[in-house]
Structure formats: C-alpha cells, structure tokens
Amino acid sequence: MNGNEEDEEGCAMVNSSAGDYCEPDDAAYVPGIDYVAGWRMAAEAAAEVNGALEAIGAEVAEVRAVPHSGAHGEPVVWLRPEDARLIARVLRRER
C-alpha cells in the first residue's frame, strides 16, 4: 500500500496519530492547519530524546526519535517499537 489507497468503506488508509481517518480532510493536507508549527514542536521534543539517547551511549543511527505532524497539525514524535522499549528499559533502571 502506498498510503493513498482506500478500504471497503472508502476511508483513506494512511497513518493517523489519532486513529480516526475517514473524512477526506483527514487524509490530506488541509489549508488553514498549521502543520509546520506542530512539526517544529515535535522536532524540539525529538531532539531532546535523541540527545538523551546519545548521552547514555545509544547510537543515533540505530535508535532515533523522528518528528512528525499529525493529521490535525498536532506534534507527534515517532519511535520504532524497539526504540520505545529501549527507552522504557533505561527509565526503569533510573528509578
């Protein structure tokens, strides 16, 4: 799938941080929504996570937080599941 296909109900099959895609406006960039501001906020948070990971010796090429802007302009930071698990393990050790 290339992210532009539709399911049987005609809903766009794309990534959604809110999990609620089904309207046309939810599957495309919509005029008036500030996606850049959301991405910038996510980029700042991702940089903090990546800096903390580097500080504990994690290779940023292997483990990395990635900024994203959600369907409604909300800031989102993506992690692969294994990266989220690494962060969880580190946080448990810190307690």
C-alpha positions as CSV (number, residue, x, y, z in Angstrom):
1,M,0.0,0.0,0.0
2,N,1.2,3.4,-0.8
3,G,-0.8,5.4,1.8
4,N,-3.3,6.7,-0.9
5,E,-5.5,3.6,-1.2
6,E,-8.9,3.3,0.3
7,D,-10.6,0.5,2.2
8,E,-14.0,-1.0,1.5
9,E,-15.7,1.9,3.2
10,G,-13.8,4.5,1.2
11,C,-11.6,5.6,4.1
12,A,-8.1,6.6,3.3
13,M,-5.6,4.1,4.6
14,V,-2.8,6.4,5.9
15,N,-1.0,6.9,9.2
16,S,-3.1,8.6,11.8
17,S,-1.8,9.6,15.2
18,A,-5.4,10.0,16.3
19,G,-6.5,6.8,14.6
20,D,-9.6,8.5,13.2
21,Y,-9.1,8.9,9.5
22,C,-12.2,8.5,7.4
23,E,-13.1,12.0,6.2
24,P,-11.3,13.4,3.1
25,D,-9.9,16.3,5.2
26,D,-8.2,13.8,7.5
27,A,-6.2,12.2,4.7
28,A,-4.7,15.2,3.0
29,Y,-3.1,18.5,4.0
30,V,-5.8,20.9,4.8
31,P,-5.5,24.6,4.2
32,G,-5.6,26.6,7.5
33,I,-4.0,23.9,9.6
34,D,-0.5,24.8,10.8
35,Y,1.4,21.5,10.2
36,V,4.7,23.3,10.4
37,A,4.2,24.5,14.0
38,G,3.3,21.0,15.1
39,W,6.3,19.6,13.3
40,R,8.6,22.2,14.9
41,M,7.3,21.3,18.4
42,A,7.8,17.6,17.6
43,A,11.3,18.4,16.3
44,E,12.3,20.0,19.6
45,A,11.0,17.1,21.6
46,A,12.7,14.6,19.3
47,A,16.0,16.4,19.6
48,E,15.7,16.2,23.4
49,V,15.0,12.5,23.2
50,N,17.8,11.9,20.7
51,G,20.2,14.0,22.9
52,A,19.3,11.9,25.9
53,L,19.8,8.7,24.0
54,E,23.3,9.9,22.8
55,A,24.1,10.8,26.4
56,I,23.6,7.2,27.5
57,G,25.7,5.9,24.6
58,A,23.0,4.8,22.2
59,E,23.9,5.1,18.6
60,V,21.6,7.7,17.0
61,A,21.8,5.8,13.7
62,E,20.3,2.8,15.4
63,V,17.8,4.5,17.9
64,R,16.2,7.7,17.0
65,A,13.1,9.8,17.7
66,V,11.6,11.3,14.5
67,P,9.4,14.4,14.4
68,H,6.1,14.3,12.6
69,S,3.0,16.5,12.2
70,G,-0.3,14.6,12.7
71,A,-3.4,14.8,10.6
72,H,-4.8,17.8,12.6
73,G,-1.4,19.6,12.9
74,E,-0.6,18.1,16.3
75,P,3.0,17.4,17.1
76,V,3.9,13.7,17.1
77,V,7.3,12.0,17.8
78,W,7.7,8.6,16.2
79,L,9.7,5.8,17.6
80,R,10.1,2.3,16.3
81,P,8.8,-0.2,18.9
82,E,12.3,-1.5,19.7
83,D,13.4,2.1,20.4
84,A,10.5,2.7,22.7
85,R,11.4,-0.5,24.6
86,L,15.0,0.6,25.0
87,I,13.8,3.9,26.4
88,A,11.5,2.1,28.8
89,R,14.3,-0.2,30.0
90,V,16.5,2.8,30.7
91,L,13.8,4.6,32.5
92,R,13.1,1.6,34.7
93,R,16.8,1.4,35.7
94,E,16.8,5.1,36.7
95,R,14.2,4.6,39.5
